[in-house]
C-alpha cells in the first residue's frame, strides 16, 4: 500500500492519505496523545443527486426527491432486526449520520475501542438491508419529519430563500423531499442508488486521533470489496441562469417577530480545486469584514435596533451549487435589506477597506488553527474540503496569499445588489 504524507510545519500537523484498491480514499490526521477519536465515512451523494447515470447504462435516470436522506435513515438497520446504533452503544461510542445537499456521511466519536468501532462503521455502511416492510415503516416516520419542517420558521425562511434564488438547481428542493416523493421509494430504488453512489471510488474515510494507518487499512481490506470500484458517477449538468427568480418571498407562521434571510446566488461553478479554495476563503473574509460583529454595518444596524444577536452570515459553496445568506430576527427586515444593499453598493465602488480585510484575515486564520483542537471539527471540515478537491492543510497558506484585489473581485462577482433576494417569515397577525 502506498501512503503519502503531508506535514504543515507552521501548524505542526500531519495528514496521511492512501487509496485502497477499491478506489476508497482514506485520510488519517494523527493526534498523538489525544484521548478522543473521530471517524467520518462519507459518500459524494446528497439531495441534489436525483438525476444520474448508473454505470453500465446509457441513459440518465430520475429518482424521487429525498431518496438520499431516506437511504441514510435505512442504512443503520441490520438483517437480524438490530441496528448499528445499538452496536455502537455497547462500545460506549457516540454515533450519528447526516445528509446534506451534496454528501451523506456516517460518523462516530469515542475515547477507547476505536478499531472495534471502526469495524462497526465499515461493516454496516457496506452491508445494507432494505425490505418492503422496513421501507414502508420509514415512510411514515420521515413523512412526519417532513410535515414538522413545513411549520418550522427557520427551515421555511431558509428554503424560501433558495426558491427565490434558483431556477433549475435542485438545491432549492427540501433535502427530505415531500410526502408524495418518498411514497414512491422502494427497496429496489434504494439498492440501485446505494450500489451507484456507495461505490468506494465515490467515498472518503477520514480518521482523526492517535490512529495508525496500516491498522486502519486492515479493517478497510476486511469490509470494502475492490471489485465495487465503479469510478465517478455521471450526473445531470444543470444550467442555472445568473438572474434570481424573484426579489422577495414571504410566508406567515407562528413567530414572535419577523425572521429574515438575504440571499446571494453563486453561479461560478466550473473551477479547479485551487480556485475553489480561493473562492471559499475570499467569501469567508467578506462575510466577516462586511457583515461580522466587528463591522461598521453590524454596529450601525444593531445600535439602531434593526438587528439583534441572532444576526449571522454564512456561505455554502460547492462544486455544483453555491449561496451566501445573511439574517436573523428583525422588527423591520425591509429596512435591514435596504441598508445592506446601500452598503454593498458603496463597497462596489470603493472596495472593502484594507484594515477591515487584514483584521478579518487574522480572525479567520486563528479560527482555522482552532479547528485542530477538536477531532470532530477536523473530521467534519476536512471531509468537505477533500470532496472539494483540495488539501486541508493548505488552507492557511492560501488565506495568507489571498490579495485585497481577489477579495474585492469576489465581492463584486457574488454580492451583486441587483441579484439578491429577501425572504421573510412574518408573524401570523402581521399585515
C-alpha positions as CSV (number, residue, x, y, z in Angstrom):
1,X,0.0,0.0,0.0
2,X,1.4,3.4,-1.0
3,X,0.8,6.1,1.6
4,X,1.5,9.8,1.1
5,X,2.3,12.1,4.0
6,X,1.9,15.9,4.1
7,X,3.3,17.9,7.0
8,X,2.4,21.5,7.7
9,X,5.5,22.9,9.6
10,X,3.8,26.0,11.0
11,X,0.9,24.1,12.4
12,X,2.9,21.0,13.2
13,X,0.1,18.9,11.8
14,X,0.3,15.9,9.6
15,X,-2.0,14.3,7.0
16,X,-1.6,10.8,5.8
17,X,-3.6,9.5,2.8
18,X,-3.9,6.3,0.8
19,X,-6.1,4.9,-1.9
20,X,-7.5,1.4,-1.4
21,X,-7.7,-0.9,-4.5
22,X,-11.5,-0.3,-4.4
23,X,-10.9,3.4,-5.0
24,X,-11.8,4.4,-1.4
25,X,-9.7,7.4,-0.3
26,X,-8.5,7.1,3.3
27,X,-7.2,10.1,5.3
28,X,-5.6,9.9,8.7
29,X,-4.9,13.0,10.8
30,X,-2.7,11.7,13.6
31,X,-3.2,13.4,17.0
32,X,-0.6,11.8,19.2
33,X,-1.6,11.8,22.9
34,X,-5.2,12.7,22.2
35,X,-7.7,10.6,24.2
36,X,-10.5,11.1,21.7
37,X,-11.1,9.6,18.3
38,X,-13.4,10.6,15.4
39,X,-14.2,8.8,12.2
40,X,-16.4,10.1,9.4
41,X,-17.2,7.9,6.3
42,X,-18.8,9.9,3.5
43,X,-20.1,9.5,0.0
44,X,-20.4,12.3,-2.5
45,X,-24.1,11.8,-2.8
46,X,-26.8,14.2,-1.5
47,X,-30.2,15.5,-2.1
48,X,-29.3,17.3,-5.4
49,X,-28.3,13.9,-7.0
50,X,-31.8,12.9,-8.2
51,X,-30.8,12.6,-11.9
52,X,-27.7,10.5,-12.8
53,X,-26.4,7.7,-14.9
54,X,-25.9,4.2,-13.5
55,X,-22.5,2.8,-14.6
56,X,-23.1,0.4,-17.4
57,X,-26.3,2.0,-18.6
58,X,-26.7,4.5,-21.4
59,X,-29.4,6.9,-20.2
60,X,-29.8,9.2,-17.2
61,X,-32.4,8.1,-14.7
62,X,-34.6,10.2,-12.3
63,X,-35.3,9.0,-8.8
64,X,-37.7,10.5,-6.2
65,X,-36.7,13.6,-4.3
66,X,-35.5,12.8,-0.8
67,X,-34.1,9.4,-1.6
68,X,-30.5,10.1,-0.4
69,X,-31.8,11.2,3.0
70,X,-34.2,8.2,3.1
71,X,-31.3,5.9,2.3
72,X,-29.2,7.3,5.2
73,X,-32.0,6.5,7.6
74,X,-32.3,2.9,6.4
75,X,-28.5,2.2,6.5
76,X,-28.5,1.7,10.2
77,X,-31.0,-1.2,10.1
78,X,-29.5,-4.7,10.0
79,X,-30.7,-8.0,8.7
80,X,-31.1,-9.6,12.2
81,X,-33.5,-6.9,13.2
82,X,-31.0,-4.9,15.3
83,X,-29.3,-1.7,14.3
84,X,-25.8,-0.1,14.2
85,X,-26.7,2.4,16.9
86,X,-27.1,-0.5,19.4
87,X,-23.7,-1.9,18.5
88,X,-22.1,1.5,19.0
89,X,-23.8,1.9,22.3
90,X,-22.3,-1.3,23.6
91,X,-18.8,0.1,23.0
92,X,-19.6,3.5,24.5
93,X,-19.2,5.4,21.2
94,X,-21.4,8.3,20.1
95,X,-22.7,7.7,16.5
96,X,-24.7,9.7,14.0
97,X,-25.2,10.4,10.3
98,X,-26.4,13.3,8.1
99,X,-27.4,14.1,4.6
100,X,-26.7,17.4,3.0
101,X,-27.2,18.8,-0.5
102,X,-24.1,17.0,-1.8
103,X,-22.9,14.5,0.8
104,X,-24.1,11.7,3.0
105,X,-21.9,10.8,6.0
106,X,-21.8,8.3,8.9
107,X,-19.7,9.0,11.9
108,X,-18.7,8.1,15.4
109,X,-16.6,9.5,18.3
110,X,-15.1,7.6,21.1
111,X,-12.4,7.6,23.8
112,X,-11.4,3.9,23.5
113,X,-12.1,0.7,21.5
114,X,-11.5,2.8,18.3
115,X,-10.8,0.0,15.9
116,X,-13.7,-2.0,17.2
117,X,-15.9,1.0,16.4
118,X,-14.2,1.4,13.0
119,X,-15.1,-2.2,12.3
120,X,-18.8,-1.5,13.1
121,X,-18.8,1.6,10.9
122,X,-17.3,-0.1,7.9
123,X,-19.5,-3.2,8.4
124,X,-22.9,-1.5,8.4
125,X,-22.2,1.0,5.7
126,X,-21.1,-1.8,3.4
127,X,-23.9,-4.2,4.2
128,X,-27.3,-2.6,3.6
129,X,-30.6,-4.3,4.3
130,X,-33.7,-3.0,2.6
131,X,-37.1,-4.8,2.7
132,X,-40.6,-4.0,1.7
133,X,-41.6,-3.9,5.4
134,X,-38.8,-1.7,6.7
135,X,-39.0,0.7,3.8
136,X,-42.8,1.1,4.3
137,X,-42.3,1.7,8.0
138,X,-39.8,4.5,7.4
139,X,-42.2,6.3,5.0
140,X,-44.5,7.2,7.9
141,X,-41.6,8.3,10.1
142,X,-40.0,10.5,7.5
143,X,-43.4,11.8,6.4
144,X,-43.9,13.1,9.9
145,X,-40.5,14.7,9.9
146,X,-41.3,16.5,6.6
147,X,-44.6,17.8,8.0
148,X,-42.8,19.1,11.1
149,X,-40.3,21.0,9.0
150,X,-43.2,22.5,6.9
151,X,-44.1,24.5,10.0
152,X,-40.6,25.3,11.2
153,X,-39.9,29.0,10.7
154,X,-36.1,28.8,10.4
155,X,-36.4,25.9,7.9
156,X,-39.0,27.7,5.8
157,X,-37.2,31.1,5.7
158,X,-34.1,29.2,4.6
159,X,-35.7,27.1,1.8
160,X,-37.9,30.0,0.7
161,X,-34.6,32.0,0.1
162,X,-33.3,29.2,-2.1
163,X,-36.6,29.0,-4.0
164,X,-36.3,32.7,-4.8
165,X,-32.7,32.4,-5.8
166,X,-32.6,29.3,-8.0
167,X,-34.5,28.5,-11.2
168,X,-33.2,25.0,-12.0
169,X,-30.6,23.9,-9.5
170,X,-32.1,21.1,-7.2
171,X,-30.5,22.7,-4.2
172,X,-33.8,24.6,-3.8
173,X,-35.6,21.2,-3.1
174,X,-36.0,20.2,0.5
175,X,-33.4,17.6,1.5
176,X,-36.0,15.2,2.8
177,X,-38.2,15.5,-0.3
178,X,-42.0,15.6,0.0
179,X,-44.6,13.2,1.4
180,X,-45.6,12.4,-2.2
181,X,-42.0,11.8,-3.4
182,X,-40.9,9.5,-0.6
183,X,-44.1,7.4,-1.2
184,X,-42.5,6.3,-4.5
185,X,-39.4,4.9,-2.8
186,X,-39.0,1.1,-3.0
187,X,-36.3,-1.3,-1.8
188,X,-35.2,-1.7,-5.5
189,X,-34.7,2.0,-5.9
190,X,-32.7,2.2,-2.6
191,X,-30.4,-0.6,-3.7
192,X,-29.9,1.0,-7.1
193,X,-28.9,4.3,-5.5
194,X,-26.8,2.5,-2.9
195,X,-24.8,0.4,-5.5
196,X,-24.3,3.5,-7.6
197,X,-23.2,6.1,-5.1
198,X,-21.9,4.0,-2.3
199,X,-19.2,2.5,-4.5
200,X,-15.9,3.1,-2.8
201,X,-14.4,5.3,-5.5
202,X,-17.1,7.8,-4.7
203,X,-16.4,7.8,-1.0
204,X,-13.9,9.1,1.6
205,X,-13.0,7.9,5.1
206,X,-11.4,10.4,7.4
207,X,-9.9,9.3,10.8
208,X,-8.7,11.7,13.4
209,X,-6.9,10.8,16.6
210,X,-4.0,8.6,17.7
211,X,-4.6,6.3,14.7
212,X,-2.3,4.0,12.8
213,X,-2.9,4.0,9.0
214,X,-1.8,0.4,8.4
215,X,-4.1,-0.9,11.2
216,X,-7.0,1.1,9.8
217,X,-6.4,-0.1,6.3
218,X,-6.6,-3.7,7.5
219,X,-10.2,-3.0,8.5
220,X,-10.9,-1.4,5.2
221,X,-9.5,-4.6,3.5
222,X,-11.9,-6.7,5.6
223,X,-15.1,-4.8,4.6
224,X,-14.5,-3.0,1.3
225,X,-14.5,-5.1,-1.8
226,X,-12.1,-3.9,-4.5
227,X,-14.5,-5.2,-7.3
228,X,-17.0,-2.5,-6.3
229,X,-14.9,0.3,-7.8
230,X,-17.3,2.0,-10.3
231,X,-15.4,5.2,-10.6
232,X,-17.1,8.6,-10.6
233,X,-20.8,8.9,-11.3
234,X,-22.1,10.9,-14.3
235,X,-24.7,13.4,-13.0
236,X,-27.1,15.8,-14.6
237,X,-25.5,19.1,-15.7
238,X,-27.8,21.8,-14.5
239,X,-27.9,25.1,-16.4
240,X,-28.6,27.8,-13.9
241,X,-29.2,31.4,-15.1
242,X,-27.4,34.2,-13.2
243,X,-30.6,36.0,-12.5
244,X,-32.7,35.4,-9.4
245,X,-36.2,34.0,-9.7
246,X,-37.8,36.8,-7.6
247,X,-36.5,39.5,-5.3
248,X,-38.9,39.0,-2.4
249,X,-40.7,36.0,-0.9
250,X,-42.6,35.8,2.3
251,X,-44.7,33.5,4.5
252,X,-46.7,33.8,7.7
253,X,-46.0,31.3,10.6
254,X,-46.2,31.3,14.4
255,X,-43.2,33.6,15.3
256,X,-43.0,36.5,17.8
257,X,-41.2,38.8,15.3
258,X,-40.2,38.5,11.7
259,X,-37.3,36.2,10.6
260,X,-35.4,37.1,7.5
261,X,-32.7,35.9,5.2
262,X,-30.9,37.9,2.5
263,X,-29.5,35.5,-0.2
264,X,-26.8,35.8,-2.8
265,X,-26.5,33.3,-5.6
266,X,-23.3,31.8,-6.9
267,X,-23.1,30.7,-10.5
268,X,-19.4,30.3,-11.0
269,X,-19.1,26.6,-10.6
270,X,-16.6,25.4,-13.2
271,X,-13.4,25.8,-11.0
272,X,-10.4,23.7,-10.3
273,X,-9.5,22.8,-6.6
274,X,-7.2,25.8,-6.1
275,X,-9.7,28.3,-7.4
276,X,-12.5,26.7,-5.4
277,X,-10.5,27.0,-2.2
278,X,-9.7,30.7,-3.0
279,X,-13.3,31.4,-3.6
280,X,-14.4,29.9,-0.3
281,X,-11.7,31.8,1.6
282,X,-12.5,35.1,-0.1
283,X,-16.2,34.7,0.7
284,X,-15.4,34.0,4.4
285,X,-13.3,37.1,4.6
286,X,-16.1,39.2,3.0
287,X,-18.8,37.9,5.3
288,X,-16.8,38.7,8.3
289,X,-15.3,42.1,7.1
290,X,-18.6,43.5,5.8
291,X,-21.3,41.8,8.0
292,X,-19.4,40.4,11.0
293,X,-19.8,41.7,14.6
294,X,-16.7,43.9,14.3
295,X,-18.0,45.6,11.1
296,X,-19.3,49.2,10.9
297,X,-22.5,47.9,9.3
298,X,-23.3,45.4,12.0
299,X,-22.8,48.1,14.7
300,X,-25.0,50.6,12.8
301,X,-27.8,48.1,12.4
302,X,-27.5,46.8,16.0
303,X,-27.4,50.2,17.6
304,X,-30.4,51.3,15.6
305,X,-32.4,48.3,16.8
306,X,-32.8,46.8,13.4
307,X,-31.0,43.6,14.2
308,X,-30.1,41.7,17.4
309,X,-27.6,39.0,18.4
310,X,-29.4,36.4,16.2
311,X,-27.9,38.2,13.1
312,X,-25.4,36.0,11.3
313,X,-23.8,35.4,7.9
314,X,-22.9,32.1,6.3
315,X,-21.9,30.6,2.9
316,X,-22.5,27.1,1.4
317,X,-20.3,26.7,-1.6
318,X,-19.9,23.5,-3.6
319,X,-18.8,22.3,-7.0
320,X,-22.4,22.2,-8.1
321,X,-24.2,25.0,-6.2
322,X,-23.4,28.0,-4.1
323,X,-25.0,30.7,-2.0
324,X,-24.4,33.1,0.9
325,X,-27.0,34.1,3.5
326,X,-27.4,36.9,6.0
327,X,-30.2,37.1,8.5
328,X,-31.8,36.6,11.9
329,X,-34.7,38.3,13.6
330,X,-35.7,41.9,12.9
331,X,-38.7,44.2,13.6
332,X,-38.1,45.7,10.1
333,X,-36.5,43.3,7.6
334,X,-37.1,45.7,4.7
335,X,-35.1,48.4,6.4
336,X,-32.2,46.0,7.0
337,X,-32.4,44.8,3.4
338,X,-32.2,48.4,2.1
339,X,-29.3,49.3,4.4
340,X,-27.3,46.2,3.4
341,X,-27.8,46.9,-0.3
342,X,-26.8,50.5,0.2
343,X,-23.6,49.5,2.0
344,X,-22.8,46.9,-0.7
345,X,-23.3,49.5,-3.4
346,X,-20.8,51.7,-1.7
347,X,-18.2,48.9,-1.4
348,X,-18.6,48.0,-5.1
349,X,-17.2,51.5,-5.8
350,X,-14.6,51.8,-3.1
351,X,-13.7,48.3,-2.2
352,X,-13.5,46.9,1.3
353,X,-11.1,48.9,3.5
354,X,-7.7,47.3,3.7
355,X,-7.7,47.4,7.5
356,X,-11.0,45.5,7.6
357,X,-9.7,42.8,5.3
358,X,-6.5,42.5,7.3
359,X,-8.5,42.1,10.6
360,X,-10.8,39.5,9.1
361,X,-7.9,37.5,7.6
362,X,-6.3,37.4,11.1
363,X,-9.5,36.3,12.7
364,X,-10.2,33.6,10.1
365,X,-6.6,32.3,10.4
366,X,-7.0,31.9,14.1
367,X,-10.3,30.2,13.6
368,X,-8.7,27.7,11.1
369,X,-6.0,27.0,13.7
370,X,-8.5,26.3,16.4
371,X,-10.1,23.6,14.2
372,X,-7.1,21.4,15.1
373,X,-8.1,21.4,18.8
374,X,-11.2,19.4,18.0
375,X,-11.2,15.9,16.4
376,X,-14.9,16.4,15.4
377,X,-14.3,19.8,13.7
378,X,-11.3,18.4,11.9
379,X,-13.2,15.5,10.5
380,X,-16.3,17.4,9.5
381,X,-14.4,20.3,8.0
382,X,-11.7,18.2,6.2
383,X,-14.0,15.7,4.6
384,X,-15.8,18.6,2.8
385,X,-12.6,20.1,1.7
386,X,-11.4,16.7,0.4
387,X,-14.5,16.3,-1.6
388,X,-13.9,19.8,-3.0
389,X,-10.5,18.5,-4.2
390,X,-8.0,20.3,-2.0
391,X,-5.6,19.6,0.8
392,X,-7.0,20.8,4.1
393,X,-3.5,21.6,5.4
394,X,-3.0,24.1,2.7
395,X,-5.9,26.4,3.6
396,X,-3.9,28.6,6.0
397,X,-1.2,29.3,3.3
398,X,-3.9,30.0,0.8
399,X,-5.6,32.5,3.2
400,X,-2.2,34.3,3.7
401,X,-1.7,34.5,-0.1
402,X,-5.2,35.9,-0.7
403,X,-4.9,39.5,-2.0
404,X,-7.2,42.5,-1.5
405,X,-7.8,42.6,-5.2
406,X,-9.0,39.0,-5.2
407,X,-11.3,39.6,-2.3
408,X,-12.9,42.7,-3.8
409,X,-13.3,40.9,-7.2
410,X,-15.2,38.2,-5.3
411,X,-17.3,40.9,-3.6
412,X,-18.3,42.3,-7.0
413,X,-19.0,38.9,-8.5
414,X,-21.0,37.3,-5.7
415,X,-22.7,40.1,-3.7
416,X,-24.4,42.0,-6.6
417,X,-27.2,44.1,-5.3
418,X,-29.3,43.7,-8.4
419,X,-29.4,39.9,-7.9
420,X,-30.0,39.3,-4.2
421,X,-33.3,38.2,-2.6
422,X,-35.1,38.9,0.7
423,X,-37.0,36.1,2.4
424,X,-39.2,36.9,5.4
425,X,-41.4,34.8,7.7
426,X,-43.8,37.2,9.4
427,X,-46.0,36.6,12.5
428,X,-49.5,35.3,11.7
429,X,-51.2,38.5,12.8
430,X,-48.9,40.9,10.9
431,X,-50.2,42.6,7.8
